[in-house]
Amino acid sequence: HVECRNGMEVVFVSGGETYALNGTAQSRGHQRIDPIWLDNPELPGLKISVSPMIDMGLDLC
């Protein structure tokens, strides 16, 4: 699930792990989402956009 922590840290929580979705969360020590970030099957070499999840998290702030 997506959360907003400490004002502007947007994080994704899955399987007991917390991952940074935005730069603020990453700069405050949350681990990068890279290990679980899905590849975009329609655009090889690119990842699925997480922008909708970031927007959802920011709406919670």
N, CA, C, O and CB atoms as a CASP TS submission, in Angstrom:
PFRMAT TS
TARGET T0000
AUTHOR 0000-0000-0000
METHOD Language model
MODEL 1
PARENT N/A
ATOM      1  N   HIS     1       0.834  -1.174   0.000  1.00  0.00           N
ATOM      2  CA  HIS     1       0.000   0.000   0.000  1.00  0.00           C
ATOM      3  C   HIS     1       0.882   1.242   0.000  1.00  0.00           C
ATOM      4  O   HIS     1       2.071   1.169   0.310  1.00  0.00           O
ATOM      5  CB  HIS     1      -0.951  -0.004   1.207  1.00  0.00           C
ATOM      6  N   VAL     2       0.295   2.376  -0.347  1.00  0.00           N
ATOM      7  CA  VAL     2       1.014   3.645  -0.452  1.00  0.00           C
ATOM      8  C   VAL     2       0.722   4.476   0.780  1.00  0.00           C
ATOM      9  O   VAL     2      -0.412   4.526   1.256  1.00  0.00           O
ATOM     10  CB  VAL     2       0.619   4.416  -1.742  1.00  0.00           C
ATOM     11  N   GLU     3       1.761   5.131   1.295  1.00  0.00           N
ATOM     12  CA  GLU     3       1.614   5.994   2.474  1.00  0.00           C
ATOM     13  C   GLU     3       2.367   7.299   2.257  1.00  0.00           C
ATOM     14  O   GLU     3       3.294   7.379   1.450  1.00  0.00           O
ATOM     15  CB  GLU     3       2.129   5.280   3.751  1.00  0.00           C
ATOM     16  N   CYS     4       1.947   8.312   2.996  1.00  0.00           N
ATOM     17  CA  CYS     4       2.699   9.556   3.109  1.00  0.00           C
ATOM     18  C   CYS     4       3.218   9.621   4.539  1.00  0.00           C
ATOM     19  O   CYS     4       2.453   9.498   5.496  1.00  0.00           O
ATOM     20  CB  CYS     4       1.814  10.821   2.747  1.00  0.00           C
ATOM     21  N   ARG     5       4.520   9.815   4.672  1.00  0.00           N
ATOM     22  CA  ARG     5       5.120   9.887   6.000  1.00  0.00           C
ATOM     23  C   ARG     5       5.884  11.191   6.162  1.00  0.00           C
ATOM     24  O   ARG     5       6.503  11.686   5.220  1.00  0.00           O
ATOM     25  CB  ARG     5       6.049   8.689   6.243  1.00  0.00           C
ATOM     26  N   ASN     6       5.833  11.729   7.349  1.00  0.00           N
ATOM     27  CA  ASN     6       6.617  12.914   7.703  1.00  0.00           C
ATOM     28  C   ASN     6       6.465  14.055   6.711  1.00  0.00           C
ATOM     29  O   ASN     6       7.442  14.717   6.360  1.00  0.00           O
ATOM     30  CB  ASN     6       8.067  12.549   7.815  1.00  0.00           C
ATOM     31  N   GLY     7       5.253  14.280   6.265  1.00  0.00           N
ATOM     32  CA  GLY     7       4.977  15.446   5.428  1.00  0.00           C
ATOM     33  C   GLY     7       4.997  15.207   3.943  1.00  0.00           C
ATOM     34  O   GLY     7       3.993  15.461   3.278  1.00  0.00           O
ATOM     35  N   MET     8       6.111  14.723   3.381  1.00  0.00           N
ATOM     36  CA  MET     8       6.203  14.589   1.926  1.00  0.00           C
ATOM     37  C   MET     8       6.909  13.319   1.472  1.00  0.00           C
ATOM     38  O   MET     8       7.266  13.211   0.299  1.00  0.00           O
ATOM     39  CB  MET     8       6.915  15.774   1.357  1.00  0.00           C
ATOM     40  N   GLU     9       7.121  12.364   2.353  1.00  0.00           N
ATOM     41  CA  GLU     9       7.778  11.113   1.981  1.00  0.00           C
ATOM     42  C   GLU     9       6.713  10.133   1.485  1.00  0.00           C
ATOM     43  O   GLU     9       5.888   9.656   2.263  1.00  0.00           O
ATOM     44  CB  GLU     9       8.578  10.512   3.191  1.00  0.00           C
ATOM     45  N   VAL    10       6.739   9.839   0.188  1.00  0.00           N
ATOM     46  CA  VAL    10       5.782   8.887  -0.368  1.00  0.00           C
ATOM     47  C   VAL    10       6.474   7.532  -0.453  1.00  0.00           C
ATOM     48  O   VAL    10       7.502   7.379  -1.112  1.00  0.00           O
ATOM     49  CB  VAL    10       5.255   9.350  -1.777  1.00  0.00           C
ATOM     50  N   VAL    11       5.887   6.557   0.226  1.00  0.00           N
ATOM     51  CA  VAL    11       6.479   5.223   0.284  1.00  0.00           C
ATOM     52  C   VAL    11       5.456   4.171  -0.113  1.00  0.00           C
ATOM     53  O   VAL    11       4.247   4.380  -0.023  1.00  0.00           O
ATOM     54  CB  VAL    11       7.024   4.932   1.689  1.00  0.00           C
ATOM     55  N   PHE    12       5.980   3.032  -0.557  1.00  0.00           N
ATOM     56  CA  PHE    12       5.176   1.864  -0.913  1.00  0.00           C
ATOM     57  C   PHE    12       5.576   0.755   0.048  1.00  0.00           C
ATOM     58  O   PHE    12       6.759   0.439   0.174  1.00  0.00           O
ATOM     59  CB  PHE    12       5.386   1.434  -2.427  1.00  0.00           C
ATOM     60  N   VAL    13       4.599   0.162   0.727  1.00  0.00           N
ATOM     61  CA  VAL    13       4.867  -0.896   1.694  1.00  0.00           C
ATOM     62  C   VAL    13       4.356  -2.205   1.114  1.00  0.00           C
ATOM     63  O   VAL    13       3.185  -2.321   0.752  1.00  0.00           O
ATOM     64  CB  VAL    13       4.202  -0.592   3.077  1.00  0.00           C
ATOM     65  N   SER    14       5.256  -3.201   1.028  1.00  0.00           N
ATOM     66  CA  SER    14       4.900  -4.503   0.472  1.00  0.00           C
ATOM     67  C   SER    14       5.742  -5.584   1.124  1.00  0.00           C
ATOM     68  O   SER    14       6.962  -5.456   1.232  1.00  0.00           O
ATOM     69  CB  SER    14       5.087  -4.520  -1.061  1.00  0.00           C
ATOM     70  N   GLY    15       5.088  -6.643   1.553  1.00  0.00           N
ATOM     71  CA  GLY    15       5.800  -7.774   2.130  1.00  0.00           C
ATOM     72  C   GLY    15       6.666  -7.413   3.319  1.00  0.00           C
ATOM     73  O   GLY    15       7.726  -8.005   3.520  1.00  0.00           O
ATOM     74  N   GLY    16       6.221  -6.441   4.113  1.00  0.00           N
ATOM     75  CA  GLY    16       6.969  -6.030   5.288  1.00  0.00           C
ATOM     76  C   GLY    16       8.131  -5.097   4.999  1.00  0.00           C
ATOM     77  O   GLY    16       8.852  -4.705   5.916  1.00  0.00           O
ATOM     78  N   GLU    17       8.321  -4.737   3.738  1.00  0.00           N
ATOM     79  CA  GLU    17       9.396  -3.822   3.342  1.00  0.00           C
ATOM     80  C   GLU    17       8.798  -2.476   2.945  1.00  0.00           C
ATOM     81  O   GLU    17       7.670  -2.409   2.456  1.00  0.00           O
ATOM     82  CB  GLU    17      10.231  -4.417   2.169  1.00  0.00           C
ATOM     83  N   THR    18       9.560  -1.409   3.158  1.00  0.00           N
ATOM     84  CA  THR    18       9.127  -0.069   2.784  1.00  0.00           C
ATOM     85  C   THR    18      10.076   0.472   1.730  1.00  0.00           C
ATOM     86  O   THR    18      11.295   0.457   1.906  1.00  0.00           O
ATOM     87  CB  THR    18       9.073   0.872   4.019  1.00  0.00           C
ATOM     88  N   TYR    19       9.501   0.951   0.628  1.00  0.00           N
ATOM     89  CA  TYR    19      10.282   1.449  -0.501  1.00  0.00           C
ATOM     90  C   TYR    19       9.943   2.907  -0.785  1.00  0.00           C
ATOM     91  O   TYR    19       8.783   3.310  -0.701  1.00  0.00           O
ATOM     92  CB  TYR    19      10.033   0.592  -1.752  1.00  0.00           C
ATOM     93  N   ALA    20      10.954   3.691  -1.119  1.00  0.00           N
ATOM     94  CA  ALA    20      10.765   5.099  -1.478  1.00  0.00           C
ATOM     95  C   ALA    20      10.147   5.196  -2.862  1.00  0.00           C
ATOM     96  O   ALA    20      10.595   4.532  -3.797  1.00  0.00           O
ATOM     97  CB  ALA    20      12.107   5.870  -1.429  1.00  0.00           C
ATOM     98  N   LEU    21       9.114   6.027  -2.992  1.00  0.00           N
ATOM     99  CA  LEU    21       8.543   6.298  -4.301  1.00  0.00           C
ATOM    100  C   LEU    21       8.960   7.663  -4.825  1.00  0.00           C
ATOM    101  O   LEU    21       8.903   7.907  -6.031  1.00  0.00           O
ATOM    102  CB  LEU    21       7.035   6.208  -4.240  1.00  0.00           C
ATOM    103  N   ASN    22       9.377   8.549  -3.939  1.00  0.00           N
ATOM    104  CA  ASN    22       9.824   9.862  -4.407  1.00  0.00           C
ATOM    105  C   ASN    22      11.196  10.184  -3.822  1.00  0.00           C
ATOM    106  O   ASN    22      11.686   9.499  -2.925  1.00  0.00           O
ATOM    107  CB  ASN    22       8.801  10.960  -4.022  1.00  0.00           C
ATOM    108  N   GLY    23      11.791  11.226  -4.345  1.00  0.00           N
ATOM    109  CA  GLY    23      13.128  11.614  -3.915  1.00  0.00           C
ATOM    110  C   GLY    23      13.198  11.988  -2.447  1.00  0.00           C
ATOM    111  O   GLY    23      14.209  11.734  -1.791  1.00  0.00           O
ATOM    112  N   THR    24      12.140  12.587  -1.923  1.00  0.00           N
ATOM    113  CA  THR    24      12.131  12.968  -0.512  1.00  0.00           C
ATOM    114  C   THR    24      12.244  11.727   0.365  1.00  0.00           C
ATOM    115  O   THR    24      13.027  11.708   1.315  1.00  0.00           O
ATOM    116  CB  THR    24      10.850  13.758  -0.167  1.00  0.00           C
ATOM    117  N   ALA    25      11.480  10.704   0.059  1.00  0.00           N
ATOM    118  CA  ALA    25      11.537   9.465   0.849  1.00  0.00           C
ATOM    119  C   ALA    25      12.904   8.810   0.715  1.00  0.00           C
ATOM    120  O   ALA    25      13.458   8.303   1.690  1.00  0.00           O
ATOM    121  CB  ALA    25      10.431   8.480   0.406  1.00  0.00           C
ATOM    122  N   GLN    26      13.440   8.823  -0.491  1.00  0.00           N
ATOM    123  CA  GLN    26      14.753   8.213  -0.702  1.00  0.00           C
ATOM    124  C   GLN    26      15.842   8.974   0.046  1.00  0.00           C
ATOM    125  O   GLN    26      16.734   8.363   0.633  1.00  0.00           O
ATOM    126  CB  GLN    26      15.083   8.162  -2.197  1.00  0.00           C
ATOM    127  N   SER    27      15.774  10.302   0.029  1.00  0.00           N
ATOM    128  CA  SER    27      16.795  11.098   0.708  1.00  0.00           C
ATOM    129  C   SER    27      16.729  10.958   2.223  1.00  0.00           C
ATOM    130  O   SER    27      17.689  11.277   2.924  1.00  0.00           O
ATOM    131  CB  SER    27      16.653  12.553   0.327  1.00  0.00           C
ATOM    132  N   ARG    28      15.599  10.482   2.724  1.00  0.00           N
ATOM    133  CA  ARG    28      15.437  10.295   4.170  1.00  0.00           C
ATOM    134  C   ARG    28      15.655   8.849   4.595  1.00  0.00           C
ATOM    135  O   ARG    28      15.270   8.454   5.695  1.00  0.00           O
ATOM    136  CB  ARG    28      14.054  10.747   4.602  1.00  0.00           C
ATOM    137  N   GLY    29      16.283   8.048   3.704  1.00  0.00           N
ATOM    138  CA  GLY    29      16.746   6.737   4.103  1.00  0.00           C
ATOM    139  C   GLY    29      15.900   5.539   3.717  1.00  0.00           C
ATOM    140  O   GLY    29      16.291   4.405   3.994  1.00  0.00           O
ATOM    141  N   HIS    30      14.757   5.753   3.089  1.00  0.00           N
ATOM    142  CA  HIS    30      13.957   4.604   2.660  1.00  0.00           C
ATOM    143  C   HIS    30      14.645   3.952   1.468  1.00  0.00           C
ATOM    144  O   HIS    30      15.236   4.635   0.631  1.00  0.00           O
ATOM    145  CB  HIS    30      12.494   5.032   2.297  1.00  0.00           C
ATOM    146  N   GLN    31      14.564   2.626   1.397  1.00  0.00           N
ATOM    147  CA  GLN    31      15.250   1.914   0.323  1.00  0.00           C
ATOM    148  C   GLN    31      14.596   2.185  -1.032  1.00  0.00           C
ATOM    149  O   GLN    31      13.398   2.454  -1.129  1.00  0.00           O
ATOM    150  CB  GLN    31      15.259   0.412   0.609  1.00  0.00           C
ATOM    151  N   ARG    32      15.415   2.106  -2.059  1.00  0.00           N
ATOM    152  CA  ARG    32      14.949   2.330  -3.427  1.00  0.00           C
ATOM    153  C   ARG    32      13.976   1.230  -3.837  1.00  0.00           C
ATOM    154  O   ARG    32      14.063   0.099  -3.358  1.00  0.00           O
ATOM    155  CB  ARG    32      16.140   2.388  -4.408  1.00  0.00           C
ATOM    156  N   ILE    33      13.051   1.573  -4.726  1.00  0.00           N
ATOM    157  CA  ILE    33      12.052   0.615  -5.210  1.00  0.00           C
ATOM    158  C   ILE    33      12.604  -0.277  -6.324  1.00  0.00           C
ATOM    159  O   ILE    33      11.931  -1.216  -6.750  1.00  0.00           O
ATOM    160  CB  ILE    33      10.815   1.358  -5.709  1.00  0.00           C
ATOM    161  N   ASP    34      13.802   0.000  -6.793  1.00  0.00           N
ATOM    162  CA  ASP    34      14.385  -0.715  -7.928  1.00  0.00           C
ATOM    163  C   ASP    34      14.275  -2.246  -7.848  1.00  0.00           C
ATOM    164  O   ASP    34      13.973  -2.869  -8.866  1.00  0.00           O
ATOM    165  CB  ASP    34      15.821  -0.340  -8.050  1.00  0.00           C
ATOM    166  N   PRO    35      14.505  -2.881  -6.685  1.00  0.00           N
ATOM    167  CA  PRO    35      14.444  -4.352  -6.652  1.00  0.00           C
ATOM    168  C   PRO    35      13.083  -4.945  -7.028  1.00  0.00           C
ATOM    169  O   PRO    35      13.014  -6.092  -7.470  1.00  0.00           O
ATOM    170  CB  PRO    35      14.812  -4.828  -5.285  1.00  0.00           C
ATOM    171  N   ILE    36      12.003  -4.180  -6.857  1.00  0.00           N
ATOM    172  CA  ILE    36      10.674  -4.719  -7.161  1.00  0.00           C
ATOM    173  C   ILE    36       9.974  -3.960  -8.286  1.00  0.00           C
ATOM    174  O   ILE    36       8.823  -4.257  -8.607  1.00  0.00           O
ATOM    175  CB  ILE    36       9.809  -4.689  -5.917  1.00  0.00           C
ATOM    176  N   TRP    37      10.651  -2.989  -8.885  1.00  0.00           N
ATOM    177  CA  TRP    37      10.052  -2.148  -9.919  1.00  0.00           C
ATOM    178  C   TRP    37       9.906  -2.948 -11.206  1.00  0.00           C
ATOM    179  O   TRP    37      10.889  -3.470 -11.733  1.00  0.00           O
ATOM    180  CB  TRP    37      10.902  -0.876 -10.161  1.00  0.00           C
ATOM    181  N   LEU    38       8.688  -3.042 -11.707  1.00  0.00           N
ATOM    182  CA  LEU    38       8.398  -3.852 -12.885  1.00  0.00           C
ATOM    183  C   LEU    38       8.884  -3.213 -14.182  1.00  0.00           C
ATOM    184  O   LEU    38       8.806  -1.998 -14.365  1.00  0.00           O
ATOM    185  CB  LEU    38       6.919  -4.107 -12.974  1.00  0.00           C
ATOM    186  N   ASP    39       9.385  -4.059 -15.074  1.00  0.00           N
ATOM    187  CA  ASP    39       9.736  -3.626 -16.418  1.00  0.00           C
ATOM    188  C   ASP    39       8.454  -3.353 -17.193  1.00  0.00           C
ATOM    189  O   ASP    39       7.422  -3.979 -16.949  1.00  0.00           O
ATOM    190  CB  ASP    39      10.611  -4.690 -17.142  1.00  0.00           C
ATOM    191  N   ASN    40       8.531  -2.414 -18.128  1.00  0.00           N
ATOM    192  CA  ASN    40       7.405  -2.110 -18.995  1.00  0.00           C
ATOM    193  C   ASN    40       7.461  -3.052 -20.191  1.00  0.00           C
ATOM    194  O   ASN    40       8.378  -2.949 -21.006  1.00  0.00           O
ATOM    195  CB  ASN    40       7.423  -0.615 -19.448  1.00  0.00           C
ATOM    196  N   PRO    41       6.497  -3.971 -20.317  1.00  0.00           N
ATOM    197  CA  PRO    41       6.551  -4.935 -21.412  1.00  0.00           C
ATOM    198  C   PRO    41       6.384  -4.299 -22.792  1.00  0.00           C
ATOM    199  O   PRO    41       6.784  -4.880 -23.800  1.00  0.00           O
ATOM    200  CB  PRO    41       5.492  -5.977 -21.213  1.00  0.00           C
ATOM    201  N   GLU    42       5.791  -3.104 -22.833  1.00  0.00           N
ATOM    202  CA  GLU    42       5.577  -2.430 -24.111  1.00  0.00           C
ATOM    203  C   GLU    42       6.771  -1.578 -24.527  1.00  0.00           C
ATOM    204  O   GLU    42       6.902  -1.233 -25.702  1.00  0.00           O
ATOM    205  CB  GLU    42       4.339  -1.566 -24.037  1.00  0.00           C
ATOM    206  N   LEU    43       7.635  -1.237 -23.587  1.00  0.00           N
ATOM    207  CA  LEU    43       8.798  -0.396 -23.876  1.00  0.00           C
ATOM    208  C   LEU    43      10.032  -1.021 -23.239  1.00  0.00           C
ATOM    209  O   LEU    43      10.412  -0.659 -22.126  1.00  0.00           O
ATOM    210  CB  LEU    43       8.584   1.059 -23.357  1.00  0.00           C
ATOM    211  N   PRO    44      10.649  -1.948 -23.937  1.00  0.00           N
ATOM    212  CA  PRO    44      11.820  -2.636 -23.388  1.00  0.00           C
ATOM    213  C   PRO    44      12.888  -1.654 -22.891  1.00  0.00           C
ATOM    214  O   PRO    44      13.197  -0.660 -23.548  1.00  0.00           O
ATOM    215  CB  PRO    44      12.422  -3.561 -24.443  1.00  0.00           C
ATOM    216  N   GLY    45      13.431  -1.959 -21.728  1.00  0.00           N
ATOM    217  CA  GLY    45      14.453  -1.111 -21.130  1.00  0.00           C
ATOM    218  C   GLY    45      13.902  -0.045 -20.204  1.00  0.00           C
ATOM    219  O   GLY    45      14.664   0.619 -19.501  1.00  0.00           O
ATOM    220  N   LEU    46      12.581   0.130 -20.195  1.00  0.00           N
ATOM    221  CA  LEU    46      11.949   1.121 -19.319  1.00  0.00           C
ATOM    222  C   LEU    46      11.107   0.409 -18.263  1.00  0.00           C
ATOM    223  O   LEU    46      10.781  -0.771 -18.396  1.00  0.00           O
ATOM    224  CB  LEU    46      11.073   2.110 -20.141  1.00  0.00           C
ATOM    225  N   LYS    47      10.769   1.146 -17.226  1.00  0.00           N
ATOM    226  CA  LYS    47       9.972   0.618 -16.123  1.00  0.00           C
ATOM    227  C   LYS    47       8.541   1.142 -16.212  1.00  0.00           C
ATOM    228  O   LYS    47       8.286   2.165 -16.848  1.00  0.00           O
ATOM    229  CB  LYS    47      10.602   0.996 -14.764  1.00  0.00           C
ATOM    230  N   ILE    48       7.614   0.437 -15.572  1.00  0.00           N
ATOM    231  CA  ILE    48       6.235   0.908 -15.445  1.00  0.00           C
ATOM    232  C   ILE    48       6.263   2.209 -14.632  1.00  0.00           C
ATOM    233  O   ILE    48       6.993   2.309 -13.646  1.00  0.00           O
ATOM    234  CB  ILE    48       5.310  -0.183 -14.760  1.00  0.00           C
ATOM    235  N   SER    49       5.483   3.183 -15.038  1.00  0.00           N
ATOM    236  CA  SER    49       5.454   4.462 -14.330  1.00  0.00           C
ATOM    237  C   SER    49       4.878   4.304 -12.927  1.00  0.00           C
ATOM    238  O   SER    49       3.856   3.647 -12.729  1.00  0.00           O
ATOM    239  CB  SER    49       4.638   5.489 -15.119  1.00  0.00           C
ATOM    240  N   VAL    50       5.552   4.920 -11.960  1.00  0.00           N
ATOM    241  CA  VAL    50       5.025   4.940 -10.592  1.00  0.00           C
ATOM    242  C   VAL    50       4.401   6.297 -10.262  1.00  0.00           C
ATOM    243  O   VAL    50       4.009   6.544  -9.122  1.00  0.00           O
ATOM    244  CB  VAL    50       6.141   4.614  -9.585  1.00  0.00           C
ATOM    245  N   SER    51       4.311   7.172 -11.264  1.00  0.00           N
ATOM    246  CA  SER    51       3.737   8.504 -11.042  1.00  0.00           C
ATOM    247  C   SER    51       2.334   8.465 -10.435  1.00  0.00           C
ATOM    248  O   SER    51       2.051   9.252  -9.532  1.00  0.00           O
ATOM    249  CB  SER    51       3.695   9.260 -12.346  1.00  0.00           C
ATOM    250  N   PRO    52       1.439   7.576 -10.899  1.00  0.00           N
ATOM    251  CA  PRO    52       0.113   7.539 -10.262  1.00  0.00           C
ATOM    252  C   PRO    52       0.187   7.201  -8.768  1.00  0.00           C
ATOM    253  O   PRO    52      -0.592   7.732  -7.976  1.00  0.00           O
ATOM    254  CB  PRO    52      -0.774   6.519 -10.971  1.00  0.00           C
ATOM    255  N   MET    53       1.107   6.333  -8.384  1.00  0.00           N
ATOM    256  CA  MET    53       1.248   5.994  -6.962  1.00  0.00           C
ATOM    257  C   MET    53       1.833   7.169  -6.186  1.00  0.00           C
ATOM    258  O   MET    53       1.444   7.405  -5.043  1.00  0.00           O
ATOM    259  CB  MET    53       2.139   4.746  -6.786  1.00  0.00           C
ATOM    260  N   ILE    54       2.765   7.910  -6.793  1.00  0.00           N
ATOM    261  CA  ILE    54       3.326   9.093  -6.132  1.00  0.00           C
ATOM    262  C   ILE    54       2.223  10.122  -5.929  1.00  0.00           C
ATOM    263  O   ILE    54       2.104  10.699  -4.849  1.00  0.00           O
ATOM    264  CB  ILE    54       4.497   9.699  -6.961  1.00  0.00           C
ATOM    265  N   ASP    55       1.408  10.358  -6.973  1.00  0.00           N
ATOM    266  CA  ASP    55       0.304  11.318  -6.854  1.00  0.00           C
ATOM    267  C   ASP    55      -0.670  10.895  -5.756  1.00  0.00           C
ATOM    268  O   ASP    55      -1.133  11.729  -4.977  1.00  0.00           O
ATOM    269  CB  ASP    55      -0.440  11.453  -8.199  1.00  0.00           C
ATOM    270  N   MET    56      -0.979   9.597  -5.694  1.00  0.00           N
ATOM    271  CA  MET    56      -1.877   9.081  -4.666  1.00  0.00           C
ATOM    272  C   MET    56      -1.287   9.345  -3.276  1.00  0.00           C
ATOM    273  O   MET    56      -1.997   9.766  -2.363  1.00  0.00           O
ATOM    274  CB  MET    56      -2.130   7.565  -4.873  1.00  0.00           C
ATOM    275  N   GLY    57       0.000   9.096  -3.129  1.00  0.00           N
ATOM    276  CA  GLY    57       0.657   9.322  -1.841  1.00  0.00           C
ATOM    277  C   GLY    57       0.672  10.782  -1.458  1.00  0.00           C
ATOM    278  O   GLY    57       0.429  11.125  -0.301  1.00  0.00           O
ATOM    279  N   LEU    58       0.954  11.649  -2.420  1.00  0.00           N
ATOM    280  CA  LEU    58       0.972  13.087  -2.136  1.00  0.00           C
ATOM    281  C   LEU    58      -0.403  13.596  -1.726  1.00  0.00           C
ATOM    282  O   LEU    58      -0.514  14.507  -0.906  1.00  0.00           O
ATOM    283  CB  LEU    58       1.467  13.862  -3.354  1.00  0.00           C
ATOM    284  N   ASP    59      -1.457  13.005  -2.301  1.00  0.00           N
ATOM    285  CA  ASP    59      -2.815  13.373  -1.896  1.00  0.00           C
ATOM    286  C   ASP    59      -3.082  13.027  -0.436  1.00  0.00           C
ATOM    287  O   ASP    59      -3.936  13.642   0.203  1.00  0.00           O
ATOM    288  CB  ASP    59      -3.837  12.677  -2.787  1.00  0.00           C
ATOM    289  N   LEU    60      -2.356  12.049   0.092  1.00  0.00           N
ATOM    290  CA  LEU    60      -2.504  11.665   1.493  1.00  0.00           C
ATOM    291  C   LEU    60      -1.750  12.578   2.456  1.00  0.00           C
ATOM    292  O   LEU    60      -2.007  12.578   3.660  1.00  0.00           O
ATOM    293  CB  LEU    60      -2.035  10.255   1.678  1.00  0.00           C
ATOM    294  N   CYS    61      -0.815  13.355   1.909  1.00  0.00           N
ATOM    295  CA  CYS    61       0.048  14.192   2.765  1.00  0.00           C
ATOM    296  C   CYS    61      -0.695  15.349   3.388  1.00  0.00           C
ATOM    297  O   CYS    61      -0.104  16.135   4.128  1.00  0.00           O
ATOM    298  CB  CYS    61       1.213  14.725   1.970  1.00  0.00           C
TER
END
